[in-house]
């Protein structure tokens, strides 16, 4: 499957994937959004507002470190279901930041090819 980079919201253009997120077992209440593919992120991060819209229950809390080990602070974690490229996956996420970010805990389930010059992400 081929996906174009987002050149409207990122400079330089960045790989994003359409992603449907829901609480496991809830087929009614879901959010579909674009999420940044971030190979440098250990874990998937979602904005608190998105998690609140899903009415997800907190599973745990972690002290989160950002770039270069700089503490960001505590972040609640949640177990959610993701649908990416027609594949459904369960994953732990943390509530941090203002935009959805797919971290390696999810993207390592796929074979991704980043074609920067063509501004295209290919999932095989």
Backbone atoms as SQL, in Angstrom:
CREATE TABLE atoms (id INTEGER PRIMARY KEY, chain TEXT, resi INTEGER, resn TEXT, atom TEXT, x REAL, y REAL, z REAL);
INSERT INTO atoms VALUES
  (1, 'A', 1, 'UNK', 'N', 0.842, -1.172, 0.000),
  (2, 'A', 1, 'UNK', 'CA', 0.000, 0.000, 0.000),
  (3, 'A', 1, 'UNK', 'C', 0.889, 1.238, 0.000),
  (4, 'A', 2, 'UNK', 'N', 0.500, 2.227, -0.764),
  (5, 'A', 2, 'UNK', 'CA', 1.268, 3.465, -0.898),
  (6, 'A', 2, 'UNK', 'C', 0.551, 4.621, -0.216),
  (7, 'A', 3, 'UNK', 'N', 1.324, 5.444, 0.485),
  (8, 'A', 3, 'UNK', 'CA', 0.788, 6.620, 1.164),
  (9, 'A', 3, 'UNK', 'C', 1.703, 7.798, 0.887),
  (10, 'A', 4, 'UNK', 'N', 1.109, 8.929, 0.551),
  (11, 'A', 4, 'UNK', 'CA', 1.894, 10.132, 0.292),
  (12, 'A', 4, 'UNK', 'C', 2.315, 10.798, 1.594),
  (13, 'A', 5, 'UNK', 'N', 3.503, 11.402, 1.569),
  (14, 'A', 5, 'UNK', 'CA', 3.959, 12.198, 2.704),
  (15, 'A', 5, 'UNK', 'C', 3.024, 13.401, 2.863),
  (16, 'A', 6, 'UNK', 'N', 2.983, 13.931, 4.068),
  (17, 'A', 6, 'UNK', 'CA', 2.212, 15.147, 4.348),
  (18, 'A', 6, 'UNK', 'C', 3.135, 16.342, 4.149),
  (19, 'A', 7, 'UNK', 'N', 2.883, 17.106, 3.091),
  (20, 'A', 7, 'UNK', 'CA', 3.708, 18.291, 2.845),
  (21, 'A', 7, 'UNK', 'C', 2.955, 19.574, 3.192),
  (22, 'A', 8, 'UNK', 'N', 1.743, 19.434, 3.748),
  (23, 'A', 8, 'UNK', 'CA', 0.985, 20.607, 4.181),
  (24, 'A', 8, 'UNK', 'C', 1.260, 20.971, 5.634),
  (25, 'A', 9, 'UNK', 'N', 1.489, 19.965, 6.466),
  (26, 'A', 9, 'UNK', 'CA', 1.667, 20.195, 7.899),
  (27, 'A', 9, 'UNK', 'C', 3.099, 20.024, 8.381),
  (28, 'A', 10, 'UNK', 'N', 3.994, 19.532, 7.514),
  (29, 'A', 10, 'UNK', 'CA', 5.382, 19.286, 7.910),
  (30, 'A', 10, 'UNK', 'C', 6.329, 19.864, 6.874),
  (31, 'A', 11, 'UNK', 'N', 7.402, 20.445, 7.358),
  (32, 'A', 11, 'UNK', 'CA', 8.460, 20.962, 6.484),
  (33, 'A', 11, 'UNK', 'C', 9.797, 20.593, 7.106),
  (34, 'A', 12, 'UNK', 'N', 10.505, 19.637, 6.527),
  (35, 'A', 12, 'UNK', 'CA', 10.241, 18.954, 5.260),
  (36, 'A', 12, 'UNK', 'C', 9.053, 17.989, 5.386),
  (37, 'A', 13, 'UNK', 'N', 8.498, 17.582, 4.233),
  (38, 'A', 13, 'UNK', 'CA', 7.377, 16.640, 4.241),
  (39, 'A', 13, 'UNK', 'C', 7.713, 15.380, 5.044),
  (40, 'A', 14, 'UNK', 'N', 6.689, 14.808, 5.693),
  (41, 'A', 14, 'UNK', 'CA', 6.907, 13.672, 6.591),
  (42, 'A', 14, 'UNK', 'C', 5.922, 12.549, 6.289),
  (43, 'A', 15, 'UNK', 'N', 6.337, 11.295, 6.595),
  (44, 'A', 15, 'UNK', 'CA', 5.440, 10.166, 6.381),
  (45, 'A', 15, 'UNK', 'C', 4.340, 10.130, 7.440),
  (46, 'A', 16, 'UNK', 'N', 3.106, 9.989, 6.983),
  (47, 'A', 16, 'UNK', 'CA', 1.953, 9.855, 7.869),
  (48, 'A', 16, 'UNK', 'C', 1.099, 8.694, 7.366),
  (49, 'A', 17, 'UNK', 'N', 0.330, 8.124, 8.279),
  (50, 'A', 17, 'UNK', 'CA', -0.557, 7.018, 7.914),
  (51, 'A', 17, 'UNK', 'C', -1.965, 7.280, 8.434),
  (52, 'A', 18, 'UNK', 'N', -2.978, 7.003, 7.618),
  (53, 'A', 18, 'UNK', 'CA', -4.338, 7.057, 8.144),
  (54, 'A', 18, 'UNK', 'C', -4.507, 5.925, 9.158),
  (55, 'A', 19, 'UNK', 'N', -5.060, 6.262, 10.304),
  (56, 'A', 19, 'UNK', 'CA', -5.118, 5.335, 11.425),
  (57, 'A', 19, 'UNK', 'C', -6.482, 5.430, 12.102),
  (58, 'A', 20, 'UNK', 'N', -7.109, 4.294, 12.327),
  (59, 'A', 20, 'UNK', 'CA', -8.343, 4.254, 13.101),
  (60, 'A', 20, 'UNK', 'C', -8.013, 3.687, 14.472),
  (61, 'A', 21, 'UNK', 'N', -8.481, 4.378, 15.512),
  (62, 'A', 21, 'UNK', 'CA', -8.148, 4.019, 16.891),
  (63, 'A', 21, 'UNK', 'C', -9.448, 3.825, 17.656),
  (64, 'A', 22, 'UNK', 'N', -9.488, 2.759, 18.462),
  (65, 'A', 22, 'UNK', 'CA', -10.683, 2.502, 19.276),
  (66, 'A', 22, 'UNK', 'C', -10.289, 1.770, 20.552),
  (67, 'A', 23, 'UNK', 'N', -11.185, 1.829, 21.525),
  (68, 'A', 23, 'UNK', 'CA', -11.044, 1.005, 22.720),
  (69, 'A', 23, 'UNK', 'C', -11.391, -0.423, 22.305),
  (70, 'A', 24, 'UNK', 'N', -10.607, -1.412, 22.723),
  (71, 'A', 24, 'UNK', 'CA', -10.910, -2.796, 22.342),
  (72, 'A', 24, 'UNK', 'C', -12.352, -3.173, 22.700),
  (73, 'A', 25, 'UNK', 'N', -13.034, -3.792, 21.747),
  (74, 'A', 25, 'UNK', 'CA', -14.402, -4.226, 21.961),
  (75, 'A', 25, 'UNK', 'C', -15.457, -3.170, 21.670),
  (76, 'A', 26, 'UNK', 'N', -15.039, -1.940, 21.379),
  (77, 'A', 26, 'UNK', 'CA', -15.977, -0.851, 21.088),
  (78, 'A', 26, 'UNK', 'C', -15.930, -0.548, 19.595),
  (79, 'A', 27, 'UNK', 'N', -16.923, -1.029, 18.862),
  (80, 'A', 27, 'UNK', 'CA', -16.933, -0.818, 17.412),
  (81, 'A', 27, 'UNK', 'C', -17.648, 0.469, 17.020),
  (82, 'A', 28, 'UNK', 'N', -18.265, 1.153, 17.974),
  (83, 'A', 28, 'UNK', 'CA', -19.010, 2.378, 17.692),
  (84, 'A', 28, 'UNK', 'C', -18.129, 3.613, 17.878),
  (85, 'A', 29, 'UNK', 'N', -17.501, 3.709, 19.027),
  (86, 'A', 29, 'UNK', 'CA', -16.732, 4.896, 19.404),
  (87, 'A', 29, 'UNK', 'C', -15.296, 4.746, 18.922),
  (88, 'A', 30, 'UNK', 'N', -14.961, 5.422, 17.821),
  (89, 'A', 30, 'UNK', 'CA', -13.610, 5.342, 17.277),
  (90, 'A', 30, 'UNK', 'C', -13.220, 6.679, 16.680),
  (91, 'A', 31, 'UNK', 'N', -11.915, 6.855, 16.489),
  (92, 'A', 31, 'UNK', 'CA', -11.374, 8.072, 15.886),
  (93, 'A', 31, 'UNK', 'C', -10.502, 7.657, 14.713),
  (94, 'A', 32, 'UNK', 'N', -10.702, 8.303, 13.571),
  (95, 'A', 32, 'UNK', 'CA', -9.825, 8.099, 12.420),
  (96, 'A', 32, 'UNK', 'C', -9.061, 9.390, 12.190),
  (97, 'A', 33, 'UNK', 'N', -7.739, 9.267, 12.108),
  (98, 'A', 33, 'UNK', 'CA', -6.876, 10.437, 11.993),
  (99, 'A', 33, 'UNK', 'C', -5.626, 10.060, 11.210),
  (100, 'A', 34, 'UNK', 'N', -4.814, 11.043, 10.891),
  (101, 'A', 34, 'UNK', 'CA', -3.492, 10.782, 10.331),
  (102, 'A', 34, 'UNK', 'C', -2.484, 10.847, 11.464),
  (103, 'A', 35, 'UNK', 'N', -1.536, 9.917, 11.467),
  (104, 'A', 35, 'UNK', 'CA', -0.515, 9.869, 12.508),
  (105, 'A', 35, 'UNK', 'C', 0.866, 9.899, 11.868),
  (106, 'A', 36, 'UNK', 'N', 1.749, 10.668, 12.466),
  (107, 'A', 36, 'UNK', 'CA', 3.132, 10.776, 12.013),
  (108, 'A', 36, 'UNK', 'C', 3.858, 9.465, 12.270),
  (109, 'A', 37, 'UNK', 'N', 4.590, 8.967, 11.294),
  (110, 'A', 37, 'UNK', 'CA', 5.421, 7.775, 11.455),
  (111, 'A', 37, 'UNK', 'C', 6.773, 8.245, 11.982),
  (112, 'A', 38, 'UNK', 'N', 7.103, 7.861, 13.224),
  (113, 'A', 38, 'UNK', 'CA', 8.319, 8.345, 13.882),
  (114, 'A', 38, 'UNK', 'C', 9.172, 7.162, 14.330),
  (115, 'A', 39, 'UNK', 'N', 10.176, 6.818, 13.532),
  (116, 'A', 39, 'UNK', 'CA', 11.042, 5.681, 13.856),
  (117, 'A', 39, 'UNK', 'C', 11.915, 5.946, 15.077),
  (118, 'A', 40, 'UNK', 'N', 11.968, 7.173, 15.541),
  (119, 'A', 40, 'UNK', 'CA', 12.742, 7.505, 16.736),
  (120, 'A', 40, 'UNK', 'C', 11.943, 7.418, 18.020),
  (121, 'A', 41, 'UNK', 'N', 10.637, 7.243, 17.913),
  (122, 'A', 41, 'UNK', 'CA', 9.777, 7.154, 19.102),
  (123, 'A', 41, 'UNK', 'C', 9.663, 5.698, 19.540),
  (124, 'A', 42, 'UNK', 'N', 9.975, 5.428, 20.801),
  (125, 'A', 42, 'UNK', 'CA', 9.873, 4.066, 21.320),
  (126, 'A', 42, 'UNK', 'C', 8.428, 3.582, 21.361),
  (127, 'A', 43, 'UNK', 'N', 7.523, 4.486, 21.736),
  (128, 'A', 43, 'UNK', 'CA', 6.132, 4.114, 21.962),
  (129, 'A', 43, 'UNK', 'C', 5.214, 5.091, 21.234),
  (130, 'A', 44, 'UNK', 'N', 4.054, 4.625, 20.882),
  (131, 'A', 44, 'UNK', 'CA', 3.055, 5.458, 20.215),
  (132, 'A', 44, 'UNK', 'C', 2.486, 6.467, 21.203),
  (133, 'A', 45, 'UNK', 'N', 2.350, 7.707, 20.739),
  (134, 'A', 45, 'UNK', 'CA', 1.863, 8.810, 21.571),
  (135, 'A', 45, 'UNK', 'C', 0.590, 9.383, 20.960),
  (136, 'A', 46, 'UNK', 'N', -0.398, 9.619, 21.806),
  (137, 'A', 46, 'UNK', 'CA', -1.650, 10.217, 21.354),
  (138, 'A', 46, 'UNK', 'C', -1.995, 11.411, 22.232),
  (139, 'A', 47, 'UNK', 'N', -2.613, 12.426, 21.653),
  (140, 'A', 47, 'UNK', 'CA', -3.042, 13.570, 22.458),
  (141, 'A', 47, 'UNK', 'C', -4.101, 13.155, 23.486),
  (142, 'A', 48, 'UNK', 'N', -4.064, 13.792, 24.640),
  (143, 'A', 48, 'UNK', 'CA', -5.043, 13.490, 25.691),
  (144, 'A', 48, 'UNK', 'C', -6.484, 13.666, 25.188),
  (145, 'A', 49, 'UNK', 'N', -6.710, 14.701, 24.371),
  (146, 'A', 49, 'UNK', 'CA', -8.065, 14.965, 23.870),
  (147, 'A', 49, 'UNK', 'C', -8.583, 13.795, 23.035),
  (148, 'A', 50, 'UNK', 'N', -7.721, 13.170, 22.253),
  (149, 'A', 50, 'UNK', 'CA', -8.129, 12.028, 21.442),
  (150, 'A', 50, 'UNK', 'C', -8.496, 10.851, 22.344),
  (151, 'A', 51, 'UNK', 'N', -7.668, 10.598, 23.349),
  (152, 'A', 51, 'UNK', 'CA', -7.934, 9.493, 24.278),
  (153, 'A', 51, 'UNK', 'C', -9.213, 9.758, 25.070),
  (154, 'A', 52, 'UNK', 'N', -9.414, 11.009, 25.466),
  (155, 'A', 52, 'UNK', 'CA', -10.637, 11.375, 26.190),
  (156, 'A', 52, 'UNK', 'C', -11.865, 11.135, 25.317),
  (157, 'A', 53, 'UNK', 'N', -11.781, 11.461, 24.025),
  (158, 'A', 53, 'UNK', 'CA', -12.899, 11.247, 23.102),
  (159, 'A', 53, 'UNK', 'C', -13.260, 9.763, 22.993),
  (160, 'A', 54, 'UNK', 'N', -12.274, 8.898, 23.163),
  (161, 'A', 54, 'UNK', 'CA', -12.509, 7.454, 23.106),
  (162, 'A', 54, 'UNK', 'C', -13.051, 6.891, 24.419),
  (163, 'A', 55, 'UNK', 'N', -12.963, 7.678, 25.481),
  (164, 'A', 55, 'UNK', 'CA', -13.370, 7.244, 26.825),
  (165, 'A', 55, 'UNK', 'C', -12.559, 6.032, 27.278),
  (166, 'A', 56, 'UNK', 'N', -11.279, 6.061, 26.970),
  (167, 'A', 56, 'UNK', 'CA', -10.386, 4.957, 27.335),
  (168, 'A', 56, 'UNK', 'C', -10.037, 5.024, 28.821),
  (169, 'A', 57, 'UNK', 'N', -9.811, 3.860, 29.406),
  (170, 'A', 57, 'UNK', 'CA', -9.431, 3.779, 30.814),
  (171, 'A', 57, 'UNK', 'C', -7.921, 3.648, 30.935),
  (172, 'A', 58, 'UNK', 'N', -7.363, 4.395, 31.873),
  (173, 'A', 58, 'UNK', 'CA', -5.917, 4.386, 32.113),
  (174, 'A', 58, 'UNK', 'C', -5.482, 3.005, 32.608),
  (175, 'A', 59, 'UNK', 'N', -4.374, 2.517, 32.055),
  (176, 'A', 59, 'UNK', 'CA', -3.830, 1.220, 32.457),
  (177, 'A', 59, 'UNK', 'C', -2.674, 1.375, 33.431),
  (178, 'A', 60, 'UNK', 'N', -1.879, 2.438, 33.245),
  (179, 'A', 60, 'UNK', 'CA', -0.681, 2.636, 34.058),
  (180, 'A', 60, 'UNK', 'C', -0.196, 4.064, 33.862),
  (181, 'A', 61, 'UNK', 'N', 0.942, 4.377, 34.471),
  (182, 'A', 61, 'UNK', 'CA', 1.563, 5.689, 34.299),
  (183, 'A', 61, 'UNK', 'C', 3.072, 5.504, 34.253),
  (184, 'A', 62, 'UNK', 'N', 3.728, 6.299, 33.414),
  (185, 'A', 62, 'UNK', 'CA', 5.176, 6.210, 33.247),
  (186, 'A', 62, 'UNK', 'C', 5.800, 7.593, 33.346),
  (187, 'A', 63, 'UNK', 'N', 7.051, 7.636, 33.794),
  (188, 'A', 63, 'UNK', 'CA', 7.841, 8.854, 33.672),
  (189, 'A', 63, 'UNK', 'C', 8.433, 8.832, 32.273),
  (190, 'A', 64, 'UNK', 'N', 8.134, 9.851, 31.489),
  (191, 'A', 64, 'UNK', 'CA', 8.502, 9.875, 30.078),
  (192, 'A', 64, 'UNK', 'C', 9.696, 10.784, 29.856),
  (193, 'A', 65, 'UNK', 'N', 10.631, 10.296, 29.038),
  (194, 'A', 65, 'UNK', 'CA', 11.793, 11.079, 28.640),
  (195, 'A', 65, 'UNK', 'C', 11.660, 11.442, 27.169),
  (196, 'A', 66, 'UNK', 'N', 12.012, 12.666, 26.844),
  (197, 'A', 66, 'UNK', 'CA', 11.962, 13.126, 25.464),
  (198, 'A', 66, 'UNK', 'C', 13.312, 12.985, 24.795),
  (199, 'A', 67, 'UNK', 'N', 13.524, 13.809, 23.794),
  (200, 'A', 67, 'UNK', 'CA', 14.775, 13.798, 23.044),
  (201, 'A', 67, 'UNK', 'C', 15.945, 14.053, 23.990),
  (202, 'A', 68, 'UNK', 'N', 17.025, 13.306, 23.809),
  (203, 'A', 68, 'UNK', 'CA', 18.240, 13.414, 24.621),
  (204, 'A', 68, 'UNK', 'C', 17.997, 13.128, 26.092),
  (205, 'A', 69, 'UNK', 'N', 16.958, 12.373, 26.410),
  (206, 'A', 69, 'UNK', 'CA', 16.701, 11.978, 27.783),
  (207, 'A', 69, 'UNK', 'C', 16.138, 13.068, 28.670),
  (208, 'A', 70, 'UNK', 'N', 15.657, 14.147, 28.090),
  (209, 'A', 70, 'UNK', 'CA', 15.084, 15.244, 28.871),
  (210, 'A', 70, 'UNK', 'C', 13.722, 14.802, 29.414),
  (211, 'A', 71, 'UNK', 'N', 13.521, 14.880, 30.738),
  (212, 'A', 71, 'UNK', 'CA', 12.235, 14.462, 31.307),
  (213, 'A', 71, 'UNK', 'C', 11.076, 15.325, 30.806),
  (214, 'A', 72, 'UNK', 'N', 10.018, 14.660, 30.391),
  (215, 'A', 72, 'UNK', 'CA', 8.791, 15.342, 29.985),
  (216, 'A', 72, 'UNK', 'C', 7.809, 15.348, 31.144),
  (217, 'A', 73, 'UNK', 'N', 7.880, 14.306, 31.962),
  (218, 'A', 73, 'UNK', 'CA', 6.982, 14.179, 33.100),
  (219, 'A', 73, 'UNK', 'C', 6.205, 12.886, 33.030),
  (220, 'A', 74, 'UNK', 'N', 5.272, 12.705, 33.955),
  (221, 'A', 74, 'UNK', 'CA', 4.480, 11.472, 33.941),
  (222, 'A', 74, 'UNK', 'C', 3.461, 11.489, 32.809),
  (223, 'A', 75, 'UNK', 'N', 3.182, 10.307, 32.276),
  (224, 'A', 75, 'UNK', 'CA', 2.171, 10.161, 31.225),
  (225, 'A', 75, 'UNK', 'C', 1.377, 8.889, 31.491),
  (226, 'A', 76, 'UNK', 'N', 0.078, 9.000, 31.387),
  (227, 'A', 76, 'UNK', 'CA', -0.782, 7.831, 31.542),
  (228, 'A', 76, 'UNK', 'C', -0.687, 6.956, 30.303),
  (229, 'A', 77, 'UNK', 'N', -0.829, 5.644, 30.499),
  (230, 'A', 77, 'UNK', 'CA', -0.808, 4.719, 29.363),
  (231, 'A', 77, 'UNK', 'C', -2.165, 4.034, 29.227),
  (232, 'A', 78, 'UNK', 'N', -2.439, 3.604, 28.002),
  (233, 'A', 78, 'UNK', 'CA', -3.721, 2.998, 27.652),
  (234, 'A', 78, 'UNK', 'C', -3.461, 1.869, 26.665),
  (235, 'A', 79, 'UNK', 'N', -4.318, 0.855, 26.673),
  (236, 'A', 79, 'UNK', 'CA', -4.258, -0.204, 25.667),
  (237, 'A', 79, 'UNK', 'C', -5.401, 0.024, 24.685),
  (238, 'A', 80, 'UNK', 'N', -5.041, 0.240, 23.428),
  (239, 'A', 80, 'UNK', 'CA', -6.017, 0.567, 22.401),
  (240, 'A', 80, 'UNK', 'C', -5.835, -0.319, 21.173),
  (241, 'A', 81, 'UNK', 'N', -6.871, -0.362, 20.370),
  (242, 'A', 81, 'UNK', 'CA', -6.820, -1.108, 19.113),
  (243, 'A', 81, 'UNK', 'C', -6.608, -0.123, 17.970),
  (244, 'A', 82, 'UNK', 'N', -5.699, -0.477, 17.076),
  (245, 'A', 82, 'UNK', 'CA', -5.373, 0.353, 15.917),
  (246, 'A', 82, 'UNK', 'C', -5.692, -0.422, 14.647),
  (247, 'A', 83, 'UNK', 'N', -6.170, 0.303, 13.649),
  (248, 'A', 83, 'UNK', 'CA', -6.314, -0.273, 12.314),
  (249, 'A', 83, 'UNK', 'C', -5.484, 0.581, 11.372),
  (250, 'A', 84, 'UNK', 'N', -4.416, -0.042, 10.858),
  (251, 'A', 84, 'UNK', 'CA', -3.462, 0.636, 9.982),
  (252, 'A', 84, 'UNK', 'C', -3.253, -0.251, 8.760),
  (253, 'A', 85, 'UNK', 'N', -3.424, 0.301, 7.581),
  (254, 'A', 85, 'UNK', 'CA', -3.221, -0.447, 6.333),
  (255, 'A', 85, 'UNK', 'C', -3.981, -1.769, 6.354),
  (256, 'A', 86, 'UNK', 'N', -5.237, -1.723, 6.769),
  (257, 'A', 86, 'UNK', 'CA', -6.135, -2.885, 6.821),
  (258, 'A', 86, 'UNK', 'C', -5.701, -3.946, 7.823),
  (259, 'A', 87, 'UNK', 'N', -4.796, -3.604, 8.737),
  (260, 'A', 87, 'UNK', 'CA', -4.327, -4.524, 9.766),
  (261, 'A', 87, 'UNK', 'C', -4.753, -4.005, 11.129),
  (262, 'A', 88, 'UNK', 'N', -5.358, -4.892, 11.950),
  (263, 'A', 88, 'UNK', 'CA', -5.758, -4.517, 13.305),
  (264, 'A', 88, 'UNK', 'C', -4.705, -4.992, 14.293),
  (265, 'A', 89, 'UNK', 'N', -4.321, -4.079, 15.194),
  (266, 'A', 89, 'UNK', 'CA', -3.293, -4.372, 16.190),
  (267, 'A', 89, 'UNK', 'C', -3.698, -3.793, 17.532),
  (268, 'A', 90, 'UNK', 'N', -3.318, -4.468, 18.612),
  (269, 'A', 90, 'UNK', 'CA', -3.464, -3.928, 19.965),
  (270, 'A', 90, 'UNK', 'C', -2.121, -3.344, 20.371),
  (271, 'A', 91, 'UNK', 'N', -2.160, -2.204, 21.062),
  (272, 'A', 91, 'UNK', 'CA', -0.904, -1.599, 21.470),
  (273, 'A', 91, 'UNK', 'C', -1.100, -0.710, 22.687),
  (274, 'A', 92, 'UNK', 'N', -0.047, -0.630, 23.478),
  (275, 'A', 92, 'UNK', 'CA', -0.017, 0.338, 24.572),
  (276, 'A', 92, 'UNK', 'C', 0.418, 1.680, 23.999),
  (277, 'A', 93, 'UNK', 'N', -0.221, 2.736, 24.460),
  (278, 'A', 93, 'UNK', 'CA', 0.115, 4.093, 24.033),
  (279, 'A', 93, 'UNK', 'C', 0.223, 4.965, 25.272),
  (280, 'A', 94, 'UNK', 'N', 0.874, 6.119, 25.111),
  (281, 'A', 94, 'UNK', 'CA', 0.891, 7.088, 26.198),
  (282, 'A', 94, 'UNK', 'C', 0.205, 8.369, 25.738),
  (283, 'A', 95, 'UNK', 'N', -0.362, 9.066, 26.714),
  (284, 'A', 95, 'UNK', 'CA', -1.041, 10.337, 26.447),
  (285, 'A', 95, 'UNK', 'C', -0.032, 11.461, 26.624),
  (286, 'A', 96, 'UNK', 'N', 0.477, 11.945, 25.487),
  (287, 'A', 96, 'UNK', 'CA', 1.456, 13.033, 25.528),
  (288, 'A', 96, 'UNK', 'C', 1.481, 13.704, 24.157),
  (289, 'A', 97, 'UNK', 'N', 1.688, 14.991, 24.149),
  (290, 'A', 97, 'UNK', 'CA', 1.835, 15.724, 22.897),
  (291, 'A', 97, 'UNK', 'C', 0.521, 16.198, 22.317),
  (292, 'A', 98, 'UNK', 'N', 0.645, 16.871, 21.166),
  (293, 'A', 98, 'UNK', 'CA', -0.506, 17.483, 20.506),
  (294, 'A', 98, 'UNK', 'C', -0.903, 16.798, 19.209),
  (295, 'A', 99, 'UNK', 'N', -0.122, 15.800, 18.788),
  (296, 'A', 99, 'UNK', 'CA', -0.438, 15.121, 17.533),
  (297, 'A', 99, 'UNK', 'C', -0.210, 13.622, 17.693),
  (298, 'A', 100, 'UNK', 'N', -0.960, 12.805, 16.953),
  (299, 'A', 100, 'UNK', 'CA', -0.745, 11.362, 16.997),
  (300, 'A', 100, 'UNK', 'C', 0.600, 10.998, 16.370),
  (301, 'A', 101, 'UNK', 'N', 1.368, 10.183, 17.091),
  (302, 'A', 101, 'UNK', 'CA', 2.680, 9.736, 16.625),
  (303, 'A', 101, 'UNK', 'C', 2.740, 8.217, 16.747),
  (304, 'A', 102, 'UNK', 'N', 2.993, 7.556, 15.632),
  (305, 'A', 102, 'UNK', 'CA', 3.164, 6.106, 15.645),
  (306, 'A', 102, 'UNK', 'C', 4.615, 5.790, 15.962),
  (307, 'A', 103, 'UNK', 'N', 4.839, 5.150, 17.105),
  (308, 'A', 103, 'UNK', 'CA', 6.184, 4.772, 17.519),
  (309, 'A', 103, 'UNK', 'C', 6.528, 3.361, 17.080),
  (310, 'A', 104, 'UNK', 'N', 7.747, 2.949, 17.426),
  (311, 'A', 104, 'UNK', 'CA', 8.236, 1.638, 16.983),
  (312, 'A', 104, 'UNK', 'C', 7.429, 0.477, 17.540),
  (313, 'A', 105, 'UNK', 'N', 6.769, 0.662, 18.707),
  (314, 'A', 105, 'UNK', 'CA', 5.966, -0.441, 19.239),
  (315, 'A', 105, 'UNK', 'C', 4.844, -0.837, 18.276),
  (316, 'A', 106, 'UNK', 'N', 4.432, 0.052, 17.393),
  (317, 'A', 106, 'UNK', 'CA', 3.441, -0.285, 16.367),
  (318, 'A', 106, 'UNK', 'C', 4.062, -0.470, 14.989),
  (319, 'A', 107, 'UNK', 'N', 4.922, 0.442, 14.587),
  (320, 'A', 107, 'UNK', 'CA', 5.418, 0.384, 13.206),
  (321, 'A', 107, 'UNK', 'C', 6.369, -0.783, 12.965),
  (322, 'A', 108, 'UNK', 'N', 6.921, -1.367, 14.044),
  (323, 'A', 108, 'UNK', 'CA', 7.769, -2.551, 13.860),
  (324, 'A', 108, 'UNK', 'C', 6.969, -3.778, 13.425),
  (325, 'A', 109, 'UNK', 'N', 5.652, -3.681, 13.432),
  (326, 'A', 109, 'UNK', 'CA', 4.800, -4.772, 12.958),
  (327, 'A', 109, 'UNK', 'C', 4.678, -4.783, 11.434),
  (328, 'A', 110, 'UNK', 'N', 5.213, -3.756, 10.787),
  (329, 'A', 110, 'UNK', 'CA', 5.098, -3.595, 9.340),
  (330, 'A', 110, 'UNK', 'C', 6.477, -3.516, 8.696),
  (331, 'A', 111, 'UNK', 'N', 6.533, -3.788, 7.401),
  (332, 'A', 111, 'UNK', 'CA', 7.709, -3.475, 6.602),
  (333, 'A', 111, 'UNK', 'C', 7.421, -2.150, 5.921),
  (334, 'A', 112, 'UNK', 'N', 8.209, -1.147, 6.269),
  (335, 'A', 112, 'UNK', 'CA', 8.016, 0.199, 5.735),
  (336, 'A', 112, 'UNK', 'C', 9.175, 0.566, 4.831),
  (337, 'A', 113, 'UNK', 'N', 8.865, 1.163, 3.709),
  (338, 'A', 113, 'UNK', 'CA', 9.882, 1.722, 2.825),
  (339, 'A', 113, 'UNK', 'C', 9.588, 3.202, 2.669),
  (340, 'A', 114, 'UNK', 'N', 10.541, 4.026, 3.091),
  (341, 'A', 114, 'UNK', 'CA', 10.391, 5.470, 2.975),
  (342, 'A', 114, 'UNK', 'C', 11.093, 5.928, 1.705),
  (343, 'A', 115, 'UNK', 'N', 10.332, 6.487, 0.785),
  (344, 'A', 115, 'UNK', 'CA', 10.871, 7.006, -0.469),
  (345, 'A', 115, 'UNK', 'C', 10.822, 8.524, -0.401),
  (346, 'A', 116, 'UNK', 'N', 11.822, 9.100, 0.284),
  (347, 'A', 116, 'UNK', 'CA', 11.864, 10.543, 0.486),
  (348, 'A', 116, 'UNK', 'C', 11.786, 11.363, -0.782),
  (349, 'A', 117, 'UNK', 'N', 12.605, 11.057, -1.807),
  (350, 'A', 117, 'UNK', 'CA', 12.545, 11.860, -3.028),
  (351, 'A', 117, 'UNK', 'C', 11.162, 11.848, -3.691),
  (352, 'A', 118, 'UNK', 'N', 10.444, 10.726, -3.561),
  (353, 'A', 118, 'UNK', 'CA', 9.101, 10.627, -4.139),
  (354, 'A', 118, 'UNK', 'C', 8.009, 11.015, -3.144),
  (355, 'A', 119, 'UNK', 'N', 8.415, 11.325, -1.912),
  (356, 'A', 119, 'UNK', 'CA', 7.486, 11.662, -0.829),
  (357, 'A', 119, 'UNK', 'C', 6.384, 10.613, -0.703),
  (358, 'A', 120, 'UNK', 'N', 6.841, 9.363, -0.573),
  (359, 'A', 120, 'UNK', 'CA', 5.907, 8.243, -0.528),
  (360, 'A', 120, 'UNK', 'C', 6.368, 7.226, 0.509),
  (361, 'A', 121, 'UNK', 'N', 5.419, 6.681, 1.257),
  (362, 'A', 121, 'UNK', 'CA', 5.640, 5.602, 2.205),
  (363, 'A', 121, 'UNK', 'C', 4.958, 4.365, 1.641),
  (364, 'A', 122, 'UNK', 'N', 5.691, 3.251, 1.585),
  (365, 'A', 122, 'UNK', 'CA', 5.140, 2.002, 1.068),
  (366, 'A', 122, 'UNK', 'C', 5.152, 0.971, 2.193),
  (367, 'A', 123, 'UNK', 'N', 3.998, 0.355, 2.431),
  (368, 'A', 123, 'UNK', 'CA', 3.883, -0.722, 3.413),
  (369, 'A', 123, 'UNK', 'C', 3.683, -2.017, 2.649),
  (370, 'A', 124, 'UNK', 'N', 4.542, -3.017, 2.966),
  (371, 'A', 124, 'UNK', 'CA', 4.404, -4.326, 2.315),
  (372, 'A', 124, 'UNK', 'C', 4.232, -5.401, 3.361);
